[in-house]
């Protein structure tokens, strides 16, 4: 039974990271069809909210006093994850390669350790500090394409720069998420976070609409929206929870490192992207940073 349980968990977790990896591919595809990134993100979470509503509204009404009491925290969680992170990822993919984007996103676990230290949630050891430095160095390698002239002239790809904003935003969200225990179920917590995130997405959606970036209701948009709502949005969330419940958070976390690998492979297949020397250099620094940040002090 234990072996079957492990295999089931591995399947759930592999599907989760595959769907998340696919989100970058579909985000890049959206740029080819001129799907406005903020509008795509708005509709992604609007429809996810509608699907979740029947299962979450009763509990949210029951716990409304708790939610209103902690509304500032929920606003920050909603803005960092729904409003900023997802929007900026789609926006960045209009200008940068999928491979560059996912390599930078892969530094998030290290950035979470940095924020946990800054916010005094967890103590940081010397290995984690060095790990952060190596990971930052890897990101800089990717942004500058390992070309000193780009650094001198500050001639950066704006998609790479905005992806850094997304990276920090999700790291802050994840840090705050684990800062305290919540008095509502995980699925209702997701609904509350989506609700606050959508509230701040509404004005951005209308600004994008007013400047002429508008959704065209055709087959490409419908297929792209269907994928981002159903797979990286809802299915991954539910499968991730199931996987963690079967084998625990630590063992499940290892699967996150598959996401940049899967995304890079998909990008090479679908978009003929090339894994360049600066990608390899950046990946080496990032992997070193991740390994160092997970190293424990012997006397700790």
GUVEXDREN-657140 format. One record per residue (C-alpha): residue in three letters; x, y negated, z. Coordinates in steps of 0.1 Angstrom, whole numbers, padded with zeros to 4 digits, always signed. Layout:
// GUVEXDREN-657140
ALAXYZ ...
This chain:
// GUVEXDREN-657140
UNK+0000+0000+0000 UNK+0029-0024+0009 UNK+0045-0018-0026 UNK+0012-0025-0043 UNK+0007-0056-0022 UNK+0041-0069-0032 UNK+0035-0062-0069 UNK+0002-0080-0067 UNK+0018-0110-0050 UNK+0046-0111-0076 UNK+0020-0111-0104 UNK+0001-0140-0088 UNK+0032-0160-0083 UNK+0046-0153-0118 UNK+0013-0164-0133 UNK+0013-0196-0111 UNK+0048-0207-0123 UNK+0040-0197-0159 UNK+0009-0220-0159 UNK+0029-0248-0143 UNK+0056-0244-0169 UNK+0029-0245-0196 UNK+0017-0278-0182 UNK+0049-0294-0194 UNK+0045-0278-0228 UNK+0009-0290-0232 UNK+0019-0324-0218 UNK+0045-0327-0246 UNK+0019-0314-0272 UNK-0005-0342-0260 UNK+0021-0368-0270 UNK+0021-0354-0306 UNK-0017-0359-0308 UNK-0015-0394-0292 UNK-0035-0383-0261 UNK-0032-0412-0236 UNK-0013-0398-0206 UNK-0032-0416-0178 UNK-0066-0408-0194 UNK-0056-0371-0198 UNK-0046-0370-0161 UNK-0079-0388-0151 UNK-0101-0363-0170 UNK-0079-0333-0158 UNK-0087-0341-0121 UNK-0122-0354-0127 UNK-0133-0321-0141 UNK-0113-0302-0115 UNK-0132-0322-0089 UNK-0165-0313-0104 UNK-0156-0276-0105 UNK-0145-0276-0069 UNK-0174-0297-0056 UNK-0199-0269-0049 UNK-0174-0250-0028 UNK-0160-0280-0008 UNK-0186-0307-0003 UNK-0204-0289+0026 UNK-0171-0287+0046 UNK-0161-0322+0036 UNK-0194-0336+0049 UNK-0190-0316+0081 UNK-0155-0329+0086 UNK-0161-0365+0074 UNK-0152-0381+0107 UNK-0118-0363+0106 UNK-0112-0373+0070 UNK-0122-0410+0076 UNK-0100-0411+0107 UNK-0070-0400+0086 UNK-0079-0418+0054 UNK-0045-0436+0052 UNK-0026-0403+0051 UNK-0051-0389+0025 UNK-0047-0421+0003 UNK-0009-0416+0003 UNK-0012-0379-0005 UNK-0037-0387-0033 UNK-0016-0415-0048 UNK+0017-0397-0047 UNK+0004-0364-0061 UNK-0026-0371-0083 UNK-0022-0408-0093 UNK+0015-0410-0098 UNK+0031-0376-0102 UNK+0008-0360-0128 UNK+0003-0392-0147 UNK+0040-0400-0149 UNK+0049-0365-0160 UNK+0025-0368-0190 UNK+0038-0403-0197 UNK+0075-0393-0195 UNK+0069-0364-0220 UNK+0061-0390-0246 UNK+0097-0400-0246 UNK+0119-0373-0232 UNK+0126-0336-0238 UNK+0107-0309-0219 UNK+0141-0294-0209 UNK+0153-0327-0194 UNK+0121-0332-0175 UNK+0119-0298-0159 UNK+0155-0298-0149 UNK+0150-0330-0130 UNK+0117-0317-0115 UNK+0137-0286-0103 UNK+0155-0309-0078 UNK+0122-0315-0058 UNK+0130-0289-0031 UNK+0162-0307-0023 UNK+0145-0341-0023 UNK+0119-0327+0001 UNK+0148-0319+0025 UNK+0160-0355+0021 UNK+0126-0370+0029 UNK+0121-0346+0058 UNK+0154-0359+0073 UNK+0145-0396+0066 UNK+0110-0392+0082 UNK+0126-0372+0111 UNK+0104-0341+0103 UNK+0134-0317+0101 UNK+0171-0321+0110 UNK+0195-0321+0081 UNK+0229-0303+0081 UNK+0260-0311+0062 UNK+0253-0285+0035 UNK+0219-0301+0028 UNK+0235-0336+0025 UNK+0261-0323+0001 UNK+0233-0304-0018 UNK+0214-0337-0022 UNK+0245-0354-0036 UNK+0251-0325-0061 UNK+0215-0325-0072 UNK+0215-0363-0077 UNK+0247-0359-0097 UNK+0229-0333-0119 UNK+0200-0357-0125 UNK+0225-0385-0134 UNK+0242-0361-0159 UNK+0209-0355-0176 UNK+0198-0392-0176 UNK+0231-0404-0190 UNK+0235-0373-0213 UNK+0270-0371-0197 UNK+0279-0402-0217 UNK+0297-0430-0198 UNK+0287-0456-0225 UNK+0250-0450-0217 UNK+0257-0457-0180 UNK+0278-0488-0188 UNK+0251-0502-0212 UNK+0222-0491-0190 UNK+0207-0477-0222 UNK+0186-0450-0206 UNK+0157-0430-0221 UNK+0126-0445-0203 UNK+0111-0410-0201 UNK+0140-0398-0181 UNK+0138-0428-0157 UNK+0101-0424-0151 UNK+0105-0387-0146 UNK+0128-0396-0116 UNK+0098-0416-0102 UNK+0076-0385-0106 UNK+0103-0364-0089 UNK+0104-0386-0058 UNK+0067-0390-0057 UNK+0060-0352-0055 UNK+0088-0348-0030 UNK+0072-0374-0007 UNK+0038-0358-0012 UNK+0052-0323-0003 UNK+0070-0337+0027 UNK+0040-0355+0041 UNK+0018-0324+0034 UNK+0039-0302+0057 UNK+0043-0329+0083 UNK+0011-0319+0102 UNK-0016-0292+0104 UNK-0049-0301+0088 UNK-0083-0294+0103 UNK-0099-0285+0069 UNK-0093-0256+0046 UNK-0067-0258+0018 UNK-0093-0259-0010 UNK-0112-0288+0008 UNK-0079-0305+0014 UNK-0072-0303-0023 UNK-0106-0318-0030 UNK-0100-0347-0006 UNK-0065-0354-0021 UNK-0081-0353-0056 UNK-0108-0377-0045 UNK-0084-0404-0032 UNK-0061-0399-0062 UNK-0089-0404-0087 UNK-0101-0436-0070 UNK-0067-0451-0077 UNK-0066-0436-0112 UNK-0099-0453-0123 UNK-0084-0488-0127 UNK-0053-0474-0145 UNK-0076-0454-0168 UNK-0096-0486-0177 UNK-0064-0506-0183 UNK-0051-0479-0207 UNK-0085-0480-0224 UNK-0085-0518-0227 UNK-0051-0519-0244 UNK-0063-0495-0271 UNK-0050-0461-0259 UNK-0082-0441-0261 UNK-0092-0405-0261 UNK-0104-0390-0294 UNK-0129-0363-0288 UNK-0115-0337-0312 UNK-0104-0301-0309 UNK-0067-0309-0298 UNK-0079-0330-0268 UNK-0105-0305-0258 UNK-0080-0276-0259 UNK-0053-0296-0241 UNK-0078-0307-0214 UNK-0092-0272-0209 UNK-0057-0258-0203 UNK-0046-0285-0178 UNK-0079-0283-0158 UNK-0082-0245-0157 UNK-0046-0232-0155 UNK-0020-0255-0139 UNK-0049-0273-0120 UNK-0072-0247-0105 UNK-0059-0212-0113 UNK-0023-0220-0102 UNK-0035-0234-0069 UNK-0057-0204-0060 UNK-0030-0179-0072 UNK-0003-0197-0052 UNK-0024-0195-0020 UNK-0031-0158-0026 UNK+0006-0151-0033 UNK+0017-0169-0001 UNK-0009-0150+0020 UNK+0005-0117+0008 UNK+0043-0122+0011 UNK+0047-0155+0030 UNK+0059-0190+0020 UNK+0096-0184+0020 UNK+0096-0154-0004 UNK+0070-0172-0026 UNK+0091-0203-0028 UNK+0118-0184-0047 UNK+0094-0182-0077 UNK+0095-0220-0081 UNK+0130-0217-0096 UNK+0115-0198-0125 UNK+0095-0228-0137 UNK+0123-0248-0153 UNK+0136-0216-0169 UNK+0102-0207-0184 UNK+0096-0243-0195 UNK+0129-0245-0212 UNK+0124-0212-0231 UNK+0089-0224-0242 UNK+0103-0257-0253 UNK+0129-0240-0274 UNK+0103-0217-0290 UNK+0075-0242-0296 UNK+0094-0275-0302 UNK+0128-0262-0313 UNK+0144-0282-0284 UNK+0182-0276-0280 UNK+0198-0268-0247 UNK+0226-0294-0249 UNK+0260-0295-0231 UNK+0247-0323-0207 UNK+0217-0300-0198 UNK+0241-0272-0189 UNK+0263-0296-0169 UNK+0233-0311-0151 UNK+0218-0276-0144 UNK+0251-0265-0128 UNK+0251-0294-0104 UNK+0214-0290-0096 UNK+0218-0252-0090 UNK+0248-0259-0068 UNK+0228-0285-0049 UNK+0199-0261-0044 UNK+0222-0233-0032 UNK+0240-0256-0008 UNK+0208-0272+0006 UNK+0196-0237+0015 UNK+0228-0227+0033 UNK+0225-0226+0071 UNK+0251-0236+0096 UNK+0264-0206+0115 UNK+0260-0223+0149 UNK+0227-0240+0140 
